[in-house]
Amino acid sequence: MSNFNDSKSNITQTISQVDRDLKTFLSVSSCVIFLYVNGVMIFTLRKKTVFQEASRYILFGHMLWVDTLNLVMSVVLFVLAVCRVFVMKIFCLILLVAATAIYQVSTLNLALMSLERYVAICIPLRHAEITSYRKTSMAIGVVWMLSWIQSLFEIIIFYSSDTNTAMHLFCSRTTLFRLQVYKQLDIGFTCVFFVSVCIVIIFSYASIATVAKSASSDKMSAKKANKTVLLHLIQLGLCAASILVGVIQEVIYVYTDYMTSLNVMYFCFVVFMIFPRCLSPLIYGMRDQAFSTLFKYYFTFGLKRKNR
């Protein structure tokens, strides 16, 4: 009877390991595919001067870079969680604070892109002045500065109050940031950023919609801009949903068995982390005729002839 139980336990363990390896392979493979897509889009933006000077394309390129970094960080943390790898404390700290900052950059960048469309439609005569290359670069710099505030606070608190003597640990916010102040800090910054970005996007959408109803305006451009802003609102919703991934990960890690937690983590990772970071930029880029034509050409290695 004991041998039978041991044999059953070994079979279960083997199946669990195979399932874990399969899901890790599928996650990394899909990530590589989407990284290729994002890489081609970034490469396409470097091939025309207008893509490097116009504020719309600059912000789009910035979104691609940030989403690519976000995707890489998410995959690394996901693989560490699935494989239950214990890493050095300092390495885990770098991963978590960088992931937090990059995530907030992607959120705030949506506000910049919405404001750019608002200026283009509602204040067209001053669009070139307000969204110049210099001012766009400064706005991106401010976004990065704001996004690192929470991470800097977390680093300061960590080094001033860390009592965990373990040098290697399971890398997650719950295991590394144990004090209640970390949760309060995270909730506070997340709420402020999300509410602010949501207000900006809704304001831009309402303003552009008002202009679109005006008989004297370019209705086609206004409607297209309104759809773009609406896409940003959907992206913001997906960003909000991705916050739940970390919470779900911690709950299932504690209260469920390994196989169940693995399946739930894989589903959440693919639905809320991979697809939003890749499909949104792809949809956004394909809506621009000048960009999409050149992108299709480079994506197919030149097999698709350029539209003259």
C-alpha positions in Angstrom: 0.0 0.0 0.0 2.9 2.3 0.8 4.5 1.6 -2.5 1.3 2.3 -4.3 0.9 5.7 -2.6 4.6 6.5 -3.3 4.0 5.6 -7.0 0.9 7.8 -7.1 2.7 10.7 -5.5 5.5 10.4 -8.0 3.1 10.4 -11.0 1.3 13.4 -9.6 4.6 15.2 -9.1 5.7 14.4 -12.7 2.4 15.6 -14.2 2.7 18.8 -12.2 6.2 19.4 -13.4 5.3 18.8 -17.0 2.3 21.1 -16.7 4.4 23.8 -15.2 7.1 23.5 -17.9 4.4 23.5 -20.6 2.8 26.7 -19.3 6.1 28.4 -18.8 7.1 27.5 -22.4 3.8 28.8 -23.8 4.0 32.0 -21.9 7.6 32.7 -22.9 6.9 31.7 -26.5 3.9 34.0 -26.8 5.9 36.8 -25.2 8.7 36.3 -27.7 6.2 36.6 -30.6 4.7 39.8 -29.3 8.2 41.2 -28.6 8.9 40.6 -32.2 5.8 42.5 -33.2 6.6 45.4 -30.9 10.3 45.3 -32.1 9.2 45.7 -35.7 6.9 48.6 -34.8 9.7 50.3 -33.0 12.0 49.7 -36.0 9.3 51.1 -38.3 9.1 54.3 -36.3 12.9 54.8 -36.9 12.6 54.6 -40.7 10.8 57.9 -41.4 11.6 61.4 -40.2 8.0 62.3 -39.6 7.7 59.4 -37.2 10.6 60.8 -35.1 9.4 64.4 -35.1 5.6 64.4 -34.8 4.4 64.2 -31.1 1.8 61.6 -31.9 4.4 59.1 -33.1 6.9 60.0 -30.4 4.3 59.2 -27.7 3.3 56.0 -29.6 7.0 55.0 -29.8 7.3 55.7 -26.1 4.3 53.5 -25.4 5.9 50.7 -27.4 9.1 50.9 -25.5 7.4 51.0 -22.1 5.0 48.2 -22.9 7.9 46.1 -24.2 9.8 46.6 -20.9 6.6 45.9 -19.0 6.1 42.7 -20.8 9.7 41.5 -20.2 9.4 42.4 -16.4 6.0 40.6 -16.2 7.4 37.4 -17.8 10.4 37.4 -15.5 8.3 37.7 -12.4 5.8 35.2 -13.8 8.4 32.6 -14.4 10.0 33.1 -11.0 6.5 32.7 -9.4 5.5 29.6 -11.4 8.9 27.8 -10.8 9.0 29.0 -7.2 12.5 30.2 -7.6 14.1 31.9 -4.6 16.2 34.9 -5.6 18.6 37.3 -3.9 16.8 40.0 -1.9 18.5 42.9 -3.6 17.7 41.4 -7.1 14.0 41.0 -6.1 13.9 44.6 -4.8 15.3 45.9 -8.1 12.7 43.8 -10.1 9.8 44.9 -8.0 10.5 48.7 -7.9 11.4 48.7 -11.6 8.2 46.9 -12.5 6.1 49.3 -10.4 7.7 52.4 -12.0 7.4 51.1 -15.6 3.8 50.1 -15.0 3.0 53.6 -13.8 4.8 55.1 -16.8 2.5 53.1 -19.1 -0.5 54.4 -17.2 0.5 58.1 -17.3 1.5 57.9 -20.9 -2.1 57.2 -21.8 -3.0 60.7 -20.4 -0.3 62.3 -22.6 -1.5 60.6 -25.7 -5.1 61.6 -25.0 -4.1 65.2 -24.4 -2.2 65.3 -27.7 -5.3 64.2 -29.5 -7.3 66.9 -27.6 -4.9 69.6 -28.6 -4.8 68.4 -32.3 -8.6 68.5 -32.6 -9.7 71.3 -30.1 -6.8 73.7 -30.5 -5.4 72.9 -34.0 -3.8 76.3 -34.5 -1.5 75.8 -31.5 -0.9 72.1 -31.9 2.5 72.5 -33.5 3.6 74.9 -30.7 2.2 73.0 -27.8 3.3 69.6 -28.9 6.8 70.4 -30.2 9.5 67.9 -30.0 11.1 69.7 -27.0 7.9 70.0 -25.0 6.9 66.4 -25.8 10.3 65.1 -24.5 9.9 67.2 -21.4 6.4 65.8 -20.8 7.8 62.3 -21.1 10.6 63.2 -18.6 8.0 64.4 -16.1 6.0 61.2 -16.5 9.1 59.1 -15.6 9.9 61.3 -12.6 6.4 61.0 -11.2 6.4 57.2 -11.8 9.6 56.7 -9.8 8.3 58.5 -6.7 6.6 55.5 -5.2 9.6 53.2 -6.0 12.0 55.7 -4.3 9.8 55.8 -1.2 9.7 52.0 -1.1 13.5 51.7 -1.4 14.0 54.3 1.4 11.5 52.5 3.7 13.0 49.1 2.9 16.5 50.0 3.8 15.5 51.9 7.0 13.1 49.2 8.4 14.0 45.8 6.8 14.3 43.1 9.5 14.2 40.0 7.3 17.6 38.2 7.6 17.0 35.8 4.7 19.3 36.5 1.8 17.1 34.5 -0.7 13.3 34.6 -0.9 10.3 34.0 -3.1 10.1 37.3 -5.1 6.7 39.0 -4.6 5.5 42.2 -3.0 4.0 40.3 -0.2 7.1 38.5 0.8 9.5 41.5 0.4 7.3 44.4 1.4 5.7 43.1 4.6 4.9 46.3 6.4 1.4 47.9 6.2 2.9 51.1 5.0 3.9 49.5 1.7 0.2 48.6 1.0 -1.0 52.1 2.0 1.7 53.6 -0.3 0.8 51.4 -3.2 -3.0 52.0 -2.8 -2.5 55.8 -2.5 -0.3 56.2 -5.6 -2.4 53.8 -7.7 -5.6 55.6 -6.9 -4.1 59.1 -7.5 -2.6 58.1 -10.9 -5.6 56.1 -12.1 -8.2 58.8 -11.1 -6.0 61.5 -12.7 -5.5 59.6 -15.9 -9.2 58.7 -16.0 -10.3 62.3 -15.6 -7.9 63.4 -18.4 -9.1 60.8 -20.8 -12.8 61.4 -20.1 -12.2 65.2 -20.5 -10.4 64.7 -23.8 -13.2 62.3 -25.0 -16.0 64.7 -24.1 -14.2 67.7 -25.6 -13.4 65.9 -28.9 -17.0 64.6 -29.0 -18.3 68.2 -28.7 -16.0 69.4 -31.5 -17.1 66.4 -33.7 -20.7 67.7 -33.5 -19.7 71.1 -34.8 -20.6 71.7 -38.4 -17.5 73.8 -39.0 -15.0 71.2 -37.9 -13.4 68.2 -39.7 -15.8 65.6 -38.5 -13.9 62.6 -39.8 -10.7 63.6 -38.0 -12.6 64.4 -34.8 -14.4 61.0 -34.9 -11.2 59.2 -35.5 -9.5 61.0 -32.6 -12.5 60.2 -30.4 -12.1 56.5 -31.2 -8.4 56.8 -30.3 -9.2 58.4 -26.9 -11.8 55.7 -26.3 -9.1 53.1 -27.0 -6.9 54.7 -24.4 -9.8 54.4 -21.9 -10.1 50.7 -22.7 -6.3 50.4 -22.2 -6.7 52.1 -18.8 -9.3 49.5 -17.9 -7.0 46.7 -18.9 -4.2 48.3 -16.8 -6.6 48.4 -13.8 -7.5 44.7 -14.4 -3.8 43.8 -14.4 -3.5 45.0 -10.9 -5.7 42.1 -9.8 -3.1 39.7 -11.2 -0.7 40.3 -8.3 -3.5 40.1 -5.7 -4.8 36.8 -7.2 -1.3 35.4 -7.3 -0.8 36.0 -3.6 -4.2 34.6 -2.6 -4.0 31.4 -4.7 -0.4 30.8 -3.6 -1.6 30.7 0.0 -5.0 29.1 -0.2 -4.9 26.6 -3.1 -2.9 23.7 -4.2 -0.1 24.0 -6.7 -1.9 22.8 -9.8 -4.9 25.1 -9.3 -2.6 28.1 -8.6 -0.6 27.3 -11.7 -3.7 27.2 -13.9 -5.2 30.4 -12.5 -1.8 32.3 -12.7 -1.3 31.2 -16.3 -4.8 32.4 -17.3 -4.5 35.8 -15.6 -1.0 36.3 -17.0 -2.1 35.7 -20.6 -5.4 37.6 -20.4 -4.4 40.6 -18.3 -0.7 40.9 -18.9 0.4 39.7 -22.3 -2.5 40.6 -24.6 -3.2 44.1 -23.3 0.5 45.0 -23.7 0.7 43.8 -27.2 -2.7 44.0 -28.9 -3.4 47.7 -27.9 -0.3 49.1 -29.6 -0.9 46.8 -32.6 -4.5 48.1 -33.0 -3.3 51.7 -32.4 -0.6 51.4 -35.0 -2.8 49.7 -37.6 -5.3 52.5 -37.5 -2.7 54.9 -38.9 -2.4 54.3 -42.7 1.1 55.8 -43.1 2.5 53.7 -40.3 0.6 50.5 -41.0 1.7 50.3 -44.7 5.4 50.5 -43.7 4.9 48.2 -40.7 3.4 45.4 -42.9 6.4 45.7 -45.3 9.0 45.3 -42.5 6.9 42.7 -40.6 6.9 40.4 -43.7 10.7 41.0 -44.3 9.9 43.0 -47.5 7.7 40.3 -49.1 4.8 42.7 -49.0 5.5 45.4 -51.5 5.3 49.0 -50.4 2.3 51.0 -51.2 3.7 53.6 -53.6 
